[in-house]
Amino acid sequence: MSRASASELRAIGYSAGNLGKNLLWSAADLTLLFILTDILGLPPGFAGTVMMLALVGDMVIDLSAGRLAAAAERHGIGYGHMLWLFAPACAASFALLYALAGEGSGDAAGIVLALVAFRIFYGLLDIPHNAMMPHVVTDSRARGRVSGYRYIFSSIATLLVTLWLAPEVSAASLSGKSADLETFGIVAAGLSVLTLWIAASCFRAPVRTPEIPPGRVRILPRFSTDYVKLLVLGLLAGGASAMFARSMIYYGTHYLADAEAAARILSALVLGQLAGTIVWSTASQRFDSRHVLASANAVSALLVPAFLLLPTDLQPAGGFLIGAALAGVFALPWAILSDVIDADDVRFGCRYEPQAVSLFVTVLKGGAALGIAAMGWTLDAVGYDGAGSRSPAIATAVVGLTILPAALGGLAASVIAWSLKGGHASHARHLEQLANRRSAGPLADKKPDGDI
């Protein structure tokens, strides 16, 4: 096998970790609030607040995980070892969470504790896996391709959730019968550990001159203009663009009153994501990723409102097109983040890789926290009280949550993405500058690091 082929296989193996991560994350993101309100009967405002508090705690964990990953890298432990260690713990806590939820006993305390444990361990494996990305490939164009691989695996995981878990919980809500969540939790946990261990075994830590000088490890990276803009894009992606899929179970169950509708639309959306990943990753080989990301956001912002104009039987087709657009929205920021990390390494004379990744993930999840909480509070305000809720106000609220955040967020993100600086040519210059600096010797031109 040629060196290029082996490198490509390692990139695919690394990307497979996204299946393991997203199988757990998308299950919780798409169904957990619905399970709390419609199956366990918790008030939607309370359930939304619980989810937000769990994610706020998760944000603290992510920042700590970034610092831990930086310290581990400094001491030669490496990112892969963290995956070997924390993947089983994360999977076990997820399986416990869905086993408790599947009992339908309303054991809110046990569910909250399991949710907190799941979020902690997820952060401890998510940050090092994402921090591997800049080292899997170094070329800006190739990073667009690897981002595509990652998103394909993420979409496969979401497809499993939409085909298995989403119809299970929606049917349980409409029929009043219990949902078999325990089986899904066990299967998802096993697949998660397997794929994350594959990712860990495929990653080859770079052999390079240490880039962090002696001193205490920072919690946060240094901030450039492009990095701040990327954080805003992460907030919009997690809190606004993701609301279309996040609200779909409510849309199908309480607006269309069809237990299978959400599964059909979400499945079509995921298939669209698979197709869209090929389109956007191919485009990013030819055009700068920032322009491709801006285009993806603009297309999604136009397609989401048009979804409501479609007859019900054509809405899965609309979901397919929206999914194709959202593939670029969610995949390309990771390629751009890797390039920004390199650019800031040149700019600041020191590499803040785990910190930059952890803060980006923190903001991404912060957007999700705000989105989920807003769903719960909005439903509470219109009198939603679970599976039997039916009223024009509830139907209007569900439609608004499905359409407005994704459309408005997409427009804002398109403008911000277009204003990013840099591209393939400038990144090539940054790589050359980094190579020259490293060849000058250890810690050349380094600024002293410090805690903040």
C-alpha positions in Angstrom: 0.0 0.0 0.0 1.3 3.4 -0.9 2.0 6.1 1.7 -0.8 8.2 0.3 -3.3 5.4 0.5 -2.3 4.5 4.1 -2.7 8.2 5.0 -6.2 8.3 3.5 -7.2 5.1 5.3 -6.0 6.6 8.6 -8.0 9.7 7.9 -11.2 7.6 7.3 -10.5 5.6 10.4 -10.1 8.8 12.4 -13.3 10.2 10.9 -15.2 7.0 12.0 -15.0 8.3 15.5 -17.7 10.9 14.5 -20.1 8.0 14.1 -19.5 6.9 17.7 -19.7 10.4 19.1 -22.7 11.6 17.1 -24.7 8.4 17.7 -24.8 9.4 21.3 -25.0 13.2 20.9 -27.7 13.3 18.2 -29.8 10.8 20.2 -29.8 13.1 23.2 -30.1 16.2 21.1 -33.1 15.1 19.0 -35.0 13.0 21.5 -34.2 13.7 25.1 -36.3 16.8 25.7 -39.2 15.0 23.9 -38.7 12.0 26.2 -38.7 14.2 29.3 -41.9 16.0 28.3 -44.0 13.4 26.5 -43.0 10.1 27.9 -41.9 11.0 31.5 -44.5 13.8 31.7 -42.2 16.5 33.1 -43.3 20.2 32.6 -41.6 21.5 29.4 -40.2 24.6 31.1 -38.6 22.5 33.8 -37.3 19.9 31.3 -35.8 22.7 29.1 -34.1 24.2 32.2 -32.7 20.8 33.2 -31.3 20.4 29.7 -29.8 23.9 29.6 -28.2 23.5 33.1 -26.7 20.1 32.0 -25.2 21.8 28.9 -24.0 24.8 30.9 -22.1 22.3 33.1 -20.9 20.6 30.0 -19.4 23.9 28.8 -17.3 24.0 32.0 -16.2 20.4 31.4 -15.2 21.2 27.8 -12.9 24.0 28.9 -11.4 21.8 31.5 -11.0 19.0 29.0 -9.1 21.4 26.7 -6.7 22.2 29.4 -6.4 18.6 30.3 -5.7 17.6 26.7 -3.0 20.3 26.4 -1.4 19.1 29.6 -1.6 15.5 28.4 0.0 16.4 25.0 2.8 18.3 26.8 3.6 15.2 28.9 3.6 12.9 25.9 0.3 11.1 26.7 -1.4 12.1 23.5 -5.0 12.6 22.4 -5.5 8.9 21.4 -5.0 7.7 24.9 -7.9 9.9 26.1 -10.2 8.2 23.7 -9.1 4.7 24.9 -9.8 5.8 28.4 -13.0 7.8 28.3 -15.0 6.2 25.4 -16.2 3.2 27.6 -17.2 5.6 30.5 -19.2 7.8 28.2 -20.9 4.9 26.5 -21.8 3.3 29.9 -23.3 6.6 31.2 -25.4 7.0 28.0 -26.7 3.4 28.2 -27.7 4.1 31.9 -29.4 7.4 30.9 -31.6 5.7 28.3 -32.3 2.7 30.5 -33.7 5.0 33.2 -35.7 7.1 30.7 -37.1 3.9 29.2 -38.5 2.8 32.5 -41.0 5.6 32.4 -40.9 5.9 36.1 -40.2 9.6 36.2 -37.1 9.2 38.3 -35.9 12.7 37.5 -33.0 12.7 39.9 -31.5 9.5 38.5 -32.0 10.8 34.9 -30.3 14.1 35.8 -27.3 12.4 37.4 -26.9 10.0 34.5 -27.2 13.0 32.1 -24.5 14.9 34.0 -22.2 11.9 33.9 -22.8 11.4 30.2 -22.0 15.1 29.5 -18.8 15.0 31.5 -17.4 11.9 29.8 -18.5 13.1 26.4 -16.5 16.3 26.8 -13.4 14.4 27.9 -13.4 12.4 24.6 -14.9 14.9 22.2 -12.2 17.6 22.8 -9.2 15.3 22.1 -10.9 13.7 19.1 -11.5 17.2 17.5 -8.0 18.3 18.4 -6.6 15.5 16.3 -8.1 17.1 13.2 -5.3 19.6 12.4 -2.8 16.7 12.4 -4.7 14.2 10.3 -4.1 16.3 7.2 -2.3 19.6 7.0 -3.4 20.9 3.6 -6.3 23.3 3.6 -8.0 21.6 0.7 -7.5 18.1 2.1 -9.1 19.3 5.4 -12.3 20.0 3.5 -12.3 16.4 2.4 -11.7 15.0 5.9 -14.4 17.3 7.2 -16.6 15.6 4.6 -15.6 12.1 5.9 -16.4 13.2 9.4 -19.8 14.5 8.5 -20.7 11.4 6.5 -20.1 9.2 9.6 -22.0 11.7 11.7 -24.9 11.6 9.2 -24.9 7.8 9.3 -25.2 8.0 13.1 -28.1 10.5 12.8 -29.8 8.2 10.3 -29.7 5.4 12.8 -31.4 7.7 15.4 -34.1 8.8 13.0 -34.9 5.3 11.7 -34.9 3.6 15.1 -35.2 6.0 18.1 -37.3 8.9 16.7 -40.3 6.7 15.6 -40.1 4.7 18.8 -40.5 7.7 21.1 -43.0 9.5 18.8 -45.2 6.3 18.6 -44.9 5.9 22.4 -46.1 9.5 22.9 -49.2 9.1 20.7 -50.1 5.6 21.9 -49.3 6.0 25.6 -47.3 2.8 25.6 -43.7 2.5 26.9 -40.7 2.9 24.5 -37.9 0.4 24.3 -35.0 2.8 25.0 -32.8 0.4 26.8 -32.0 -1.7 23.8 -31.1 1.3 21.7 -28.9 2.6 24.5 -26.9 -0.6 24.7 -26.4 -1.0 21.0 -25.5 2.7 20.6 -23.0 2.4 23.5 -21.3 -0.6 21.9 -21.0 1.0 18.4 -19.6 4.2 20.0 -16.8 2.5 21.9 -15.9 0.4 18.8 -15.6 3.4 16.4 -13.8 5.7 18.9 -11.3 3.0 19.5 -10.8 2.6 15.8 -10.2 6.4 15.6 -7.7 6.2 18.4 -5.8 3.3 16.8 -5.7 5.1 13.4 -4.3 8.4 14.7 -0.6 9.0 14.5 0.6 11.7 16.9 2.9 14.1 15.0 6.6 14.1 15.8 7.5 17.7 16.1 9.4 20.3 18.1 7.4 21.1 21.3 5.4 24.3 20.6 4.3 25.2 24.1 7.0 26.7 26.2 7.4 25.9 29.9 4.8 27.4 32.2 1.3 26.8 33.2 -1.2 25.7 30.6 -3.8 28.2 29.5 -7.5 27.5 29.8 -8.4 29.7 26.8 -6.6 30.4 23.5 -5.5 33.8 22.3 -8.2 35.5 20.2 -7.9 36.6 16.6 -10.7 38.3 14.7 -11.3 35.2 12.6 -11.4 32.9 15.6 -14.0 35.2 17.3 -16.1 35.1 14.1 -15.8 31.3 14.0 -17.1 31.2 17.6 -20.2 33.2 16.5 -20.7 30.8 13.6 -20.6 27.9 16.1 -23.2 29.6 18.3 -25.5 30.1 15.3 -25.0 26.5 14.0 -25.7 24.9 17.4 -28.5 27.2 18.5 -30.2 28.2 15.3 -29.5 26.0 12.3 -29.9 22.8 14.3 -33.4 23.8 15.5 -35.0 22.5 12.3 -34.0 18.9 13.1 -34.3 19.4 16.8 -38.0 20.5 16.6 -39.0 17.9 14.0 -40.3 15.3 16.4 -42.6 17.9 17.9 -43.6 19.1 14.4 -44.5 15.6 13.3 -46.3 14.6 16.5 -48.1 17.8 17.4 -48.5 19.7 14.2 -49.0 16.9 11.6 -50.3 14.4 14.3 -48.4 11.6 12.4 -46.0 9.4 14.4 -44.1 8.5 11.3 -43.9 11.9 9.8 -40.9 13.1 11.8 -39.0 9.9 11.0 -39.7 10.3 7.3 -38.6 13.9 7.2 -35.5 13.4 9.4 -34.5 10.3 7.4 -34.7 12.3 4.2 -32.8 15.2 5.8 -30.0 12.8 6.8 -29.8 11.3 3.3 -29.6 14.9 2.0 -26.7 15.5 4.4 -24.9 12.6 2.9 -25.4 13.9 -0.6 -24.6 17.5 0.4 -21.4 16.5 2.1 -20.0 15.3 -1.3 -21.1 18.6 -2.9 -19.7 21.0 -0.3 -16.5 19.1 0.3 -15.9 18.9 -3.5 -16.6 22.6 -3.7 -14.1 23.3 -0.9 -11.3 21.7 -2.9 -11.8 24.4 -5.6 -13.0 27.4 -3.7 -12.0 28.9 -0.3 -13.9 27.1 2.5 -15.2 30.4 4.0 -17.1 31.2 0.7 -18.4 27.7 0.5 -19.6 27.9 4.1 -21.3 31.3 3.4 -23.1 29.7 0.4 -24.3 26.7 2.4 -25.8 29.0 5.1 -27.5 31.2 2.5 -29.0 28.2 0.7 -30.3 26.7 4.0 -31.8 30.1 5.0 -33.8 30.1 1.8 -34.9 26.5 1.8 -36.2 26.3 5.4 -39.1 28.8 5.0 -39.9 27.2 1.6 -40.4 23.9 3.5 -43.8 25.1 4.8 -45.1 25.8 1.3 -44.8 22.1 0.4 -47.7 19.7 0.6 -47.2 17.2 3.4 -46.4 14.3 1.1 -43.6 16.4 -0.4 -42.0 17.6 2.8 -39.6 14.7 3.0 -38.2 16.0 -0.3 -37.9 19.4 1.2 -36.1 17.8 4.2 -33.6 16.2 1.8 -32.7 19.6 0.2 -32.4 21.3 3.6 -30.2 18.4 4.8 -28.0 18.9 1.8 -27.5 22.6 2.6 -27.0 21.9 6.3 -24.2 19.5 5.6 -22.0 22.4 4.6 -23.2 24.5 7.5 -22.1 21.8 10.1 -19.1 20.2 8.3 -17.0 23.1 7.0 -16.4 25.1 10.2 -14.1 22.3 11.4 -11.9 22.6 8.3 -11.8 26.4 8.8 -11.0 26.0 12.5 -8.0 23.9 11.7 -6.7 26.6 9.3 -7.4 29.3 11.9 -5.4 27.4 14.5 -2.4 27.3 12.1 -2.8 31.0 11.3 -3.0 32.0 15.0 0.1 29.8 15.6 1.9 32.1 13.1 0.4 35.2 14.5 1.0 34.6 18.2 4.1 32.5 18.0 2.5 29.7 20.1 0.0 26.9 19.4 -3.2 26.8 21.4 -4.8 23.9 19.7 -6.8 22.0 22.4 -7.9 25.3 24.0 -9.1 26.6 20.6 -11.0 23.4 20.0 -12.5 23.2 23.5 -13.8 26.8 23.4 -15.3 26.3 20.0 -17.1 23.1 21.2 -18.2 24.9 24.3 -19.8 27.7 22.2 -21.3 25.1 19.9 -22.9 23.3 22.8 -23.8 26.6 24.4 -25.9 27.4 21.3 -27.5 24.0 21.6 -28.3 24.7 25.3 -30.0 28.0 24.5 -31.9 26.4 21.6 -33.2 23.5 23.8 -34.1 25.8 26.7 -35.9 28.2 24.3 -37.9 25.2 23.0 -39.0 24.2 26.5 -39.8 27.7 27.7 -41.7 28.5 24.5 -43.8 25.4 24.7 -44.4 26.0 28.4 -45.6 29.6 27.6 -48.3 28.3 25.1 -49.7 25.8 27.5 -48.0 22.6 26.3 -48.4 19.8 28.8 -47.2 16.6 27.1 -48.5 14.0 24.7 -52.2 15.1 24.7 -51.5 18.8 24.0 -53.5 20.1 21.0 -54.2 23.8 20.3 -53.6 26.4 17.6 -51.2 28.2 19.8 -49.1 25.0 20.3 -49.2 24.3 16.6 -48.0 27.8 15.8 -45.2 27.6 18.4 -44.0 24.3 17.0 -43.9 25.6 13.5 -42.1 28.8 14.6 -39.5 26.8 16.5 -38.9 24.6 13.4 -38.6 27.4 10.9 -37.6 30.8 12.3 -34.3 30.1 14.1 -32.8 28.1 11.3 -33.8 30.7 8.6 -32.7 33.8 10.5 -29.6 32.1 11.9 -28.6 30.9 8.4 -28.8 34.5 7.0 -26.6 35.9 9.8 -24.1 33.1 9.5 -23.8 33.6 5.7 -22.8 37.2 6.2 -20.3 36.4 8.9 -18.7 33.5 7.0 -18.2 35.7 3.9 -16.3 38.2 6.0 -13.7 35.7 7.2 -10.2 36.3 6.0 -7.8 33.7 4.6 -8.1 30.8 2.2 -6.2 28.1 0.6 -3.4 30.3 -0.7 -2.8 32.1 2.6 -2.9 28.8 4.5 -0.2 27.4 2.3 2.0 30.4 3.3 1.2 29.8 7.0 2.3 26.2 6.7 5.6 27.4 5.1 6.2 29.9 7.9 5.5 27.2 10.5 7.9 24.8 8.9 10.6 27.5 8.7 10.1 28.4 12.4 10.2 24.8 13.6 13.4 24.1 11.6 15.0 27.0 13.5 14.9 24.9 16.7 12.9 24.3 19.9 10.8 27.2 21.1 12.0 29.6 18.5 10.3 33.0 18.7 8.0 31.8 21.4 6.1 34.1 23.7 5.8 32.9 27.3 2.6 31.1 28.0 0.7 31.5 31.2 -2.5 30.7 33.0 -5.5 33.1 32.8 
